Each structure stands twice: as C-alpha cells, then as structure tokens.
C-alpha cells in the first residue's frame, strides 16, 4: 500500500464520520455510542484526480486497563506506524481533554507527518474555539464539520499536497476473489483471519461480538488477488437491538451479498444451531459458493470415526450445503489453516467451469433414462435438451414442452445429478426450466 492516511483520535470525535465523508460512502458504522470502531478499516479514496488509502481507527484511550481498549490502541498504533500522513482528530465542541494530551504524547515523535483536525466546527463562531488545541503541539488545527462536509474539500486539498501524488488510474475490471467469513459470534472468525494473514490484523478477545463492522483485507495467493471480509457475528433477530448491532448484522448480510465465496465458520465444540442454518441458507439463496470451516478442532477428542461422524452430522443438519468442502481447522494451533486458501482457489475454478452442450445432452439422456419426469395430472412431460448459459455461478437451462410440469422434486433430482456427473465442489448452481416460447429475462 502507498499513500496511507490514518485518522486517529480519542473516542467519539467523529473519525468514522470523516472517513465516510472522504470516501463518499457509508462504510464505517457511525453511532453516538463510544467505541464503535475497533479494528483498522481501509478504503481507497480519491481527490482532484489523485488517489490514496484512508484508514479508520478506533478511539484511543491510552491509560485504560480494559482489554478491548488496549487492543484498539494496539490497532491504532499499527496504523500510525504505517501511515504517510496522520489526521489527529479532536472535538471543537468539547475542547482539549486529558486523553487528547495523552494521544499527543504518542504522536509527537512523528509530528512531521501529523495534521491536526478540529471536527464539529459548524460555523465561524466555533472557529474561535480551535486555538485551545495549540497546546497539543501540532500548530493550528484545521477546522471542519464532517457531518455537513464543511471545509472538508479544503482539508483534502491540503492533505493531497502533503503526500505523493499518484494519479487515479482508469478503473479496470476487478478480478479479485471476494471471500466473506461468516458465522455466529465468538466462533473464531477473527482469529482465523489473523492466522491466515499471519499477523494480528483484527482484535481478538473472548468477549462475543468484538468485531462490529465488516473489514476488507487483501492478500495474494498463487498470483491471485484475494479479499477477505471479516464480519461481525450474526445473532438471532430477536437478540439484535436497533442501533450498532442492527447495522453490524446488516453489514454482514451486505458482505455475503458482495462476496464470491462464503466461508461459514462452525464451532466443533457446539451443536449446529438454527442460526448456522439460517446463515448457510441465506448464502445458498443468493447463489454464493460455500466452504465450511469447522473451527476449534484441537479441542475434540479424536478416534478413527470422528471426522466421518462430524461430516454425517453436518450433512444431516445442513443438507442444502452437502456440496460444500469441509475443512477441520484450529485458529489457535494453525491446524489445516493453510489449506483454506488452496481450497478457495479450487472452489473458484469449479464455479468457472463450463460444460459443453454435447456433454450435457449425454448427461440428460442418462439422467432421464434413469428416472423420467412425470406429473400428477398425467400430462406428458418432455425435456428436449440442456445448455450452460453462464459461469460463476454455473447456470443451466433445461428446455422442455411445459416448465410448469417439472416438479420441485424432479428439479432437485436433476441438480443432484449435475453434481454427481460434473462435481462443482463448493459452487452453487442455478437451474432453470424453459417451456416453448417462454422468455429468459430472469437468467
């Protein structure tokens, strides 16, 4: 990464609001509750034809003994170290606080790359209050109001002149594989991400729900670009309070929607829950490729039949994802974690696989010969041929005399036969049936 600009400061000064304003997207969760942002969050931004990478950080409380506060501080310190420019954000409505002074001590050794920004300066009268921040030792604060966007453009003009000017390139097609890591709270999603990335990217504690937002992380594996999306754990709807938890759940759903592959993390020490079933079902309904990660496998007593028994149990309770590869891992010990990236590439290849029409028609002849379609009305049912019209997800159209005569049971039979014949391990399939003269608008 180049041209990294980190936004730092104490809690509730408007860092995430400024982050969203500069990125021109509602990416970071913003709430009046302190401590919403915990992990570092990266986003590419652009101004006046130049691009840079913006980092949102959690609110720093330097002398706190709370484990999450310490982890937030650690994450912010990483951002400070890697940044080319630091936007030290303070609250003009409150003035200089003891915490601001403590943060200033942390930043002072890097003062040459610190830009002091006073947020919540809503009018010219408020600008008279910013001189209080001179005591922080970074010169005069730049006044803005992130909510209204007041003076943010002028702030961007100034910061562009303090970093290397990299022209915004013409947009090219993104060939990255986007992977959403989902599951109930506290199944070890962030620990797995840290193990995969090889560093403490995300805050990990034993407190369920530490991750509030969805976080995109980039890495390369065998010359492929991967984007890991670590998400907040989905809770049951009745347990979700409106506010931060509600928006965290929405972010998780959005993460699944924009992903190519869903890594559903299950806890080997717990029973498969209704919530696990709902997460898997949502991924399948949206035709996402799926890999199941059974975490905490190091805590299970092993015998020769253990993995087989687990697989049978998973297939019984999650029958709609029987096609998904299953990897038994341990985020704590690193057991089989390296296999995850290889499996992601394998599933992506399966999803891009294309079957010729001649092969499909041979398959169809065999499948219909084994079990012919029928209808309770006794009407004649005939399937003429099949063709694959798309990949990723693989999409098949069966042409027949009357699509309404193809029962739900028979549709599932043909989908299962497709998998038996052509595998598509981990890939979701779309299967359509077309009668004579029927449109194909929904393909």
NORJO-V562119 format. One record per residue. RES is the residue in one letter. OMEGA is omega in degrees with one decimal (NA if undefined). BURIAL is I if it has 16 or more other C-alpha atoms within 10 Angstrom, else O. D_FIRST is the distance of its C-alpha to the first C-alpha in Angstrom with 1 decimal. Layout:
BEGIN
RES,OMEGA,BURIAL,D_FIRST / RES,OMEGA,BURIAL,D_FIRST
END
This chain:
BEGIN
X,175.3,O,0.0 / X,179.5,O,3.8 / X,179.2,I,7.0 / X,177.6,I,7.0 / X,-177.2,I,10.7 / X,174.9,I,12.6 / X,-178.4,I,16.1 / X,179.7,I,18.5 / X,178.4,I,22.3 / X,180.0,I,25.3 / X,169.1,I,26.2 / X,174.6,I,27.5 / X,177.7,I,26.5 / X,-178.5,I,24.8 / X,-178.3,I,21.1 / X,175.8,I,20.7 / X,177.3,I,23.0 / X,177.6,I,20.9 / X,179.2,I,17.7 / X,-178.5,I,19.8 / X,-178.6,I,21.3 / X,-179.7,I,18.1 / X,-178.1,I,16.7 / X,177.2,O,20.4 / X,172.8,O,20.6 / X,-174.6,O,22.4 / X,-178.6,I,19.6 / X,176.2,I,20.1 / X,179.6,I,23.7 / X,-179.2,I,25.6 / X,179.3,I,29.0 / X,177.3,O,31.3 / X,179.1,O,31.2 / X,170.6,O,29.2 / X,-178.8,I,26.4 / X,177.9,I,25.3 / X,-178.4,I,21.5 / X,178.3,I,21.0 / X,171.1,I,17.7 / X,179.0,I,14.2 / X,-175.9,I,13.5 / X,172.9,I,10.3 / X,176.3,I,11.0 / X,179.8,O,10.0 / X,-176.4,I,12.7 / X,175.7,I,14.6 / X,177.2,I,17.3 / X,177.4,O,19.7 / X,178.7,O,18.0 / X,-176.7,O,14.6 / X,177.2,I,11.5 / X,179.1,I,9.0 / X,-177.5,I,7.5 / X,-179.3,I,10.5 / X,173.5,I,11.4 / X,-179.5,I,15.0 / X,177.2,I,16.7 / X,178.9,I,20.3 / X,-177.0,I,23.1 / X,170.8,I,23.6 / X,-166.4,I,27.2 / X,-171.1,I,27.2 / X,-178.9,O,30.7 / X,175.4,O,31.0 / X,179.8,O,32.3 / X,-174.7,O,31.3 / X,179.8,O,29.1 / X,177.6,I,26.8 / X,178.5,I,26.5 / X,179.8,I,25.6 / X,177.0,I,22.9 / X,178.7,I,21.5 / X,178.7,I,21.6 / X,178.3,I,19.8 / X,179.9,I,16.9 / X,179.5,I,16.8 / X,175.5,I,16.9 / X,179.3,O,13.8 / X,179.5,I,12.0 / X,-178.6,I,14.0 / X,-174.4,O,13.1 / X,-174.3,O,9.3 / X,171.0,I,9.8 / X,178.7,I,10.4 / X,-178.3,I,13.2 / X,174.5,I,15.3 / X,178.4,I,17.7 / X,-171.0,I,20.6 / X,179.0,I,22.7 / X,-174.3,I,26.4 / X,-177.8,I,29.4 / X,-179.8,I,31.9 / X,-176.9,O,34.5 / X,-175.9,O,34.6 / X,-177.4,O,34.0 / X,178.4,I,32.8 / X,178.0,O,33.1 / X,179.5,O,33.3 / X,175.8,I,30.0 / X,-179.0,I,28.4 / X,178.1,I,30.0 / X,178.8,I,28.7 / X,178.5,I,25.1 / X,178.0,I,25.6 / X,178.6,O,26.7 / X,-174.4,O,23.5 / X,-170.7,I,21.4 / X,177.4,O,23.9 / X,179.9,O,22.7 / X,-171.9,O,19.4 / X,-178.4,I,21.5 / X,178.8,O,20.3 / X,178.9,I,17.0 / X,174.6,I,18.9 / X,-177.1,I,20.3 / X,-176.9,I,23.2 / X,177.3,I,23.7 / X,-179.4,I,27.1 / X,177.9,I,27.0 / X,172.9,I,30.3 / X,-170.1,I,31.8 / X,-177.0,I,33.8 / X,-177.5,O,36.2 / X,178.1,O,37.3 / X,179.3,O,39.5 / X,-177.9,O,36.5 / X,179.2,I,34.9 / X,-176.0,O,37.8 / X,-171.1,I,36.4 / X,-178.9,I,33.0 / X,176.0,O,34.7 / X,-175.3,O,35.1 / X,177.2,I,31.4 / X,-178.2,O,32.1 / X,179.1,O,33.1 / X,174.0,I,29.5 / X,-179.7,O,29.0 / X,179.1,I,26.2 / X,-176.5,O,28.5 / X,-179.7,I,29.4 / X,177.1,I,27.5 / X,-173.9,I,26.2 / X,176.1,I,28.3 / X,168.3,I,27.1 / X,-172.5,I,28.3 / X,-178.2,I,25.5 / X,180.0,O,28.1 / X,-176.2,O,29.8 / X,-177.4,O,26.9 / X,174.1,I,29.0 / X,-179.5,O,27.3 / X,177.2,I,23.8 / X,178.2,O,23.6 / X,175.8,O,24.6 / X,-179.8,I,22.0 / X,176.0,O,19.3 / X,-177.3,O,21.1 / X,-177.2,O,20.9 / X,176.9,I,17.3 / X,-180.0,I,16.3 / X,-178.7,O,18.4 / X,178.4,O,16.7 / X,176.4,I,13.1 / X,-177.2,O,12.3 / X,178.5,O,13.7 / X,-178.8,O,11.9 / X,176.0,O,14.6 / X,-177.7,O,14.2 / X,174.6,O,15.0 / X,-176.3,O,18.0 / X,177.1,O,17.5 / X,-179.1,O,17.9 / X,-178.0,O,19.3 / X,179.6,O,17.0 / X,178.9,O,18.1 / X,173.0,O,16.1 / X,-177.6,I,18.6 / X,-174.2,I,18.5 / X,176.8,I,20.2 / X,178.1,I,21.8 / X,-171.7,I,23.0 / X,179.8,I,26.2 / X,177.7,I,29.4 / X,175.0,I,31.6 / X,172.0,I,30.5 / X,173.8,I,30.3 / X,176.0,I,30.4 / X,-178.2,I,27.3 / X,-177.6,I,24.4 / X,176.9,I,21.9 / X,177.4,I,23.2 / X,178.4,I,22.8 / X,179.4,I,19.1 / X,-179.5,I,18.6 / X,178.9,I,20.6 / X,-176.9,I,18.9 / X,179.5,O,15.4 / X,177.2,O,17.0 / X,-179.3,O,16.2 / X,-179.9,I,17.5 / X,-174.5,I,15.0 / X,177.9,I,18.0 / X,179.7,I,21.1 / X,172.8,I,24.0 / X,177.4,I,27.6 / X,178.3,O,31.0 / X,-179.6,O,31.4 / X,174.3,O,31.2 / X,180.0,I,28.9 / X,178.3,I,26.2 / X,-178.8,I,23.5 / X,-172.2,I,24.4 / X,174.9,I,21.6 / X,-173.1,I,19.7 / X,179.9,I,16.2 / X,179.5,I,13.7 / X,-176.6,I,11.7 / X,173.2,O,10.1 / X,180.0,O,11.4 / X,177.2,O,13.2 / X,-176.8,O,16.9 / X,175.8,O,19.2 / X,175.1,O,17.0 / X,176.0,O,16.8 / X,177.9,O,13.9 / X,173.5,I,14.9 / X,177.2,I,14.2 / X,179.1,I,16.2 / X,177.2,I,17.8 / X,-172.8,I,19.4 / X,171.4,I,22.4 / X,179.4,I,25.1 / X,177.8,I,28.3 / X,176.4,I,30.9 / X,174.0,I,34.2 / X,-174.8,O,37.6 / X,-176.1,O,38.1 / X,178.7,O,41.0 / X,-178.1,O,38.9 / X,176.3,O,36.1 / X,177.3,O,36.8 / X,-177.1,O,35.9 / X,-174.3,O,33.0 / X,-178.3,I,29.9 / X,179.7,I,31.0 / X,-178.3,I,32.0 / X,174.8,I,28.7 / X,178.0,I,26.9 / X,178.1,I,29.2 / X,178.2,I,28.5 / X,179.1,I,24.7 / X,179.3,I,25.6 / X,177.2,I,27.8 / X,-179.9,O,25.2 / X,175.8,I,22.7 / X,-177.9,I,25.4 / X,-175.8,I,26.2 / X,179.8,O,22.8 / X,170.4,I,22.3 / X,-177.9,I,23.6 / X,177.3,I,24.5 / X,171.3,I,25.8 / X,179.2,I,25.8 / X,-176.9,I,28.9 / X,176.9,I,29.1 / X,178.8,I,32.7 / X,-177.3,I,34.2 / X,-177.3,I,36.6 / X,-177.7,O,38.7 / X,175.6,O,39.4 / X,173.6,O,41.3 / X,-172.5,O,39.6 / X,174.3,O,39.9 / X,179.7,O,40.6 / X,175.5,O,37.1 / X,-179.5,I,35.6 / X,-178.6,I,37.9 / X,179.1,O,36.8 / X,179.8,I,33.1 / X,-179.4,I,33.9 / X,179.8,I,36.3 / X,178.9,O,33.9 / X,-178.8,I,31.3 / X,179.4,I,34.2 / X,179.5,O,35.6 / X,173.0,O,32.4 / X,175.6,I,32.3 / X,172.0,I,29.2 / X,-171.5,I,28.9 / X,169.6,I,29.6 / X,178.5,I,29.1 / X,176.0,I,31.0 / X,178.0,I,29.7 / X,-173.2,I,32.5 / X,-179.4,I,31.0 / X,-179.1,I,33.0 / X,178.7,I,34.9 / X,-178.0,I,35.4 / X,-176.3,O,37.8 / X,174.4,O,40.1 / X,-171.3,O,43.2 / X,164.8,O,43.3 / X,-173.2,O,46.2 / X,-175.3,O,46.5 / X,-171.3,O,46.6 / X,-177.3,O,43.8 / X,178.8,O,41.0 / X,178.7,O,43.5 / X,178.6,O,44.9 / X,-179.3,O,41.5 / X,178.3,O,40.8 / X,-179.6,O,44.2 / X,178.7,O,43.7 / X,179.7,I,40.4 / X,178.2,O,41.9 / X,-173.6,O,44.9 / X,175.4,I,42.9 / X,-172.9,I,40.0 / X,-177.0,O,42.1 / X,175.3,O,39.9 / X,176.9,I,36.9 / X,-178.5,I,39.1 / X,-174.5,I,37.1 / X,173.1,I,33.8 / X,-178.4,I,32.9 / X,-179.3,I,33.3 / X,-179.9,I,31.4 / X,-168.9,I,32.9 / X,171.7,I,30.2 / X,177.3,I,29.8 / X,-178.0,I,26.6 / X,-176.5,O,28.5 / X,-177.2,O,29.4 / X,-178.4,O,26.7 / X,177.0,I,29.7 / X,-178.7,O,28.7 / X,-178.2,I,25.2 / X,178.2,O,23.8 / X,-175.3,O,26.2 / X,-177.7,I,24.4 / X,176.9,O,21.6 / X,-178.8,O,24.3 / X,177.0,I,26.4 / X,179.6,I,23.8 / X,178.1,I,23.7 / X,-179.2,O,27.5 / X,178.8,I,28.0 / X,176.4,I,25.8 / X,177.7,I,28.0 / X,-178.7,I,31.1 / X,179.8,I,30.0 / X,-175.4,O,29.6 / X,179.2,I,33.0 / X,-179.8,I,35.7 / X,-178.4,O,39.4 / X,179.7,O,41.9 / X,179.6,O,44.8 / X,177.4,O,47.4 / X,-178.9,O,45.8 / X,180.0,I,45.7 / X,172.0,I,49.3 / X,177.4,O,50.4 / X,-177.0,I,48.6 / X,178.9,I,50.3 / X,-179.6,O,53.8 / X,-177.7,O,53.3 / X,-179.5,I,52.0 / X,177.5,O,54.8 / X,179.1,O,57.4 / X,-177.7,O,56.4 / X,-175.5,O,56.5 / X,177.9,O,57.6 / X,177.1,I,56.6 / X,-179.6,O,59.3 / X,-176.6,O,59.9 / X,179.7,O,62.2 / X,-177.6,O,64.0 / X,-179.9,O,65.1 / X,-177.4,O,63.6 / X,179.6,O,62.6 / X,-175.8,I,58.8 / X,173.9,I,57.4 / X,-173.4,I,53.9 / X,-179.5,O,53.8 / X,-178.4,I,50.5 / X,176.3,I,46.8 / X,174.9,I,43.6 / X,-174.4,I,39.9 / X,-178.3,O,38.4 / X,169.6,I,34.6 / X,171.8,I,32.0 / X,1.4,I,29.3 / X,176.3,I,31.4 / X,-174.0,I,34.4 / X,-175.6,I,37.0 / X,176.7,I,40.7 / X,174.1,I,43.7 / X,-180.0,I,47.2 / X,-174.6,I,49.9 / X,-178.5,I,53.2 / X,-179.9,I,56.5 / X,-176.0,I,55.6 / X,-178.5,I,52.2 / X,-178.9,O,54.0 / X,178.7,I,56.1 / X,-175.1,I,53.1 / X,177.9,O,53.1 / X,-179.7,O,50.0 / X,-178.3,O,51.2 / X,175.8,I,51.4 / X,179.7,I,47.9 / X,177.7,O,46.5 / X,-179.0,O,48.6 / X,177.7,I,47.2 / X,178.1,O,43.6 / X,178.3,O,44.4 / X,175.3,I,46.1 / X,179.9,I,43.1 / X,179.1,O,41.0 / X,-175.9,O,43.9 / X,-171.8,O,44.0 / X,174.4,I,40.4 / X,-174.5,O,38.5 / X,-177.4,I,35.3 / X,178.3,I,34.2 / X,-176.3,I,31.9 / X,172.5,I,31.9 / X,179.5,I,33.6 / X,170.1,I,36.3 / X,-178.9,I,37.7 / X,-179.9,I,41.4 / X,175.4,I,43.6 / X,-176.0,I,47.3 / X,173.0,I,48.8 / X,179.4,I,52.5 / X,173.9,O,54.3 / X,177.0,O,53.1 / X,-178.8,O,50.5 / X,178.2,O,47.3 / X,-175.4,O,43.8 / X,-175.3,O,41.9 / X,179.2,O,40.2 / X,NA,O,38.7
END
